[in-house]
Amino acid sequence: MNIRNRLLSSSVGVAMAGLLLASVVSCGPEPTPIPMDEDKLVEVLIDVHVAEAAVQMLRGATKDSVINAYYDQIFEIHGLNREAFETTMEILRTDPKRMEGLYSKIMNEMERQEVTEEEKEKD
């Protein structure tokens, strides 16, 4: 298992648990539309989890500046602005079922990527 997959495995569980816990606290009666396509959000959140795992051992100002640089790169790669991302996440935190569905998609995509990577390594 390569370093990216190990980082993904360790950070996804922690991040997913935190986001799901935050989303359970408040429930909305009707789903609010999010300003992002859900499939694009899955890709963005996978990159966010990798970035968060990469800075896990850093501390203080170094960690803050590195993670901000990573987020800026992620948003640039995906053609996204920070405000749209933050708004999307705030909306999703109020809808635990939707958040759960989203993280199911994230886990499925990460597993698919891991299988693809392992197949490439075999060739």
VMD Tcl script that draws the C-alpha trace (Angstrom):
set ca {
  {0.00 0.00 0.00}
  {1.54 3.31 -1.02}
  {1.80 6.40 1.18}
  {-1.19 8.14 -0.47}
  {-3.44 5.18 0.26}
  {-2.23 4.96 3.86}
  {-2.83 8.68 4.32}
  {-6.28 8.33 2.80}
  {-7.16 5.37 5.00}
  {-6.09 7.02 8.23}
  {-7.49 10.47 7.62}
  {-10.80 9.57 6.03}
  {-12.10 7.77 9.09}
  {-11.23 10.65 11.39}
  {-12.58 13.32 9.03}
  {-15.71 11.35 8.26}
  {-16.47 10.76 11.92}
  {-16.01 14.46 12.69}
  {-18.19 15.65 9.86}
  {-20.89 13.08 10.57}
  {-20.89 14.00 14.26}
  {-21.21 17.68 13.40}
  {-24.02 16.95 11.00}
  {-25.99 14.89 13.52}
  {-26.22 17.87 15.87}
  {-28.64 19.77 13.63}
  {-31.21 18.46 11.18}
  {-33.10 20.45 8.54}
  {-36.64 19.57 7.48}
  {-36.08 19.95 3.71}
  {-32.82 19.63 1.76}
  {-31.29 22.95 0.83}
  {-29.68 23.02 -2.60}
  {-25.89 23.12 -2.52}
  {-23.89 25.46 -4.77}
  {-21.68 22.62 -6.05}
  {-22.19 19.51 -8.12}
  {-22.09 16.53 -5.74}
  {-19.72 14.49 -7.94}
  {-17.29 17.40 -8.02}
  {-17.63 17.75 -4.25}
  {-16.63 14.10 -3.84}
  {-13.42 14.76 -5.80}
  {-12.70 17.91 -3.79}
  {-13.26 16.20 -0.43}
  {-10.95 13.33 -1.35}
  {-8.22 15.88 -2.06}
  {-9.05 17.72 1.18}
  {-8.64 14.52 3.17}
  {-5.28 13.81 1.55}
  {-4.14 17.36 2.34}
  {-5.34 17.12 5.95}
  {-3.49 13.84 6.39}
  {-0.32 15.32 4.90}
  {-0.18 18.11 7.51}
  {-1.27 15.99 10.45}
  {2.18 15.97 12.03}
  {2.82 19.70 11.59}
  {2.05 22.21 14.32}
  {1.22 25.89 14.75}
  {1.77 28.49 12.07}
  {3.56 26.02 9.81}
  {0.55 23.73 9.76}
  {-1.81 26.64 9.12}
  {0.20 28.05 6.23}
  {0.77 24.65 4.60}
  {-2.89 23.59 4.84}
  {-4.01 26.98 3.48}
  {-1.64 26.52 0.53}
  {-3.04 23.01 -0.04}
  {-6.62 24.29 0.08}
  {-5.77 27.07 -2.38}
  {-4.27 24.47 -4.74}
  {-7.28 22.18 -4.37}
  {-9.70 25.00 -5.13}
  {-7.61 26.09 -8.13}
  {-7.38 22.52 -9.50}
  {-11.14 22.07 -9.23}
  {-12.07 25.58 -10.38}
  {-13.74 26.33 -7.07}
  {-13.70 29.24 -4.67}
  {-13.42 28.90 -0.91}
  {-16.78 30.57 -0.28}
  {-18.69 28.06 -2.43}
  {-16.93 25.19 -0.67}
  {-17.59 26.54 2.82}
  {-21.23 27.30 1.99}
  {-21.66 23.78 0.64}
  {-20.16 22.23 3.77}
  {-22.33 24.38 6.07}
  {-25.45 23.25 4.22}
  {-24.40 19.61 4.37}
  {-23.65 19.77 8.10}
  {-27.37 20.41 8.66}
  {-28.41 17.30 6.70}
  {-26.98 14.09 8.22}
  {-28.61 11.73 5.72}
  {-27.26 13.67 2.80}
  {-23.83 13.86 4.43}
  {-23.88 10.12 5.00}
  {-24.75 9.52 1.33}
  {-21.98 11.85 0.27}
  {-19.42 10.04 2.40}
  {-20.59 6.71 1.03}
  {-19.76 8.08 -2.42}
  {-16.38 9.28 -1.17}
  {-15.54 5.90 0.34}
  {-16.62 4.08 -2.83}
  {-14.53 6.38 -5.01}
  {-11.49 6.03 -2.75}
  {-11.81 2.25 -2.82}
  {-12.12 2.35 -6.62}
  {-9.00 4.52 -6.85}
  {-7.09 2.20 -4.53}
  {-8.02 -0.86 -6.63}
  {-6.99 0.99 -9.79}
  {-3.66 1.96 -8.20}
  {-3.01 -1.61 -7.05}
  {-3.77 -2.91 -10.54}
  {-1.29 -0.40 -12.01}
  {1.37 -1.55 -9.55}
  {0.87 -5.16 -10.64}
  {1.46 -4.34 -14.32}
}
mol new
graphics top color blue
foreach p $ca { graphics top sphere $p radius 0.5 }
foreach p [lrange $ca 0 end-1] q [lrange $ca 1 end] { graphics top cylinder $p $q radius 0.2 }
display resetview
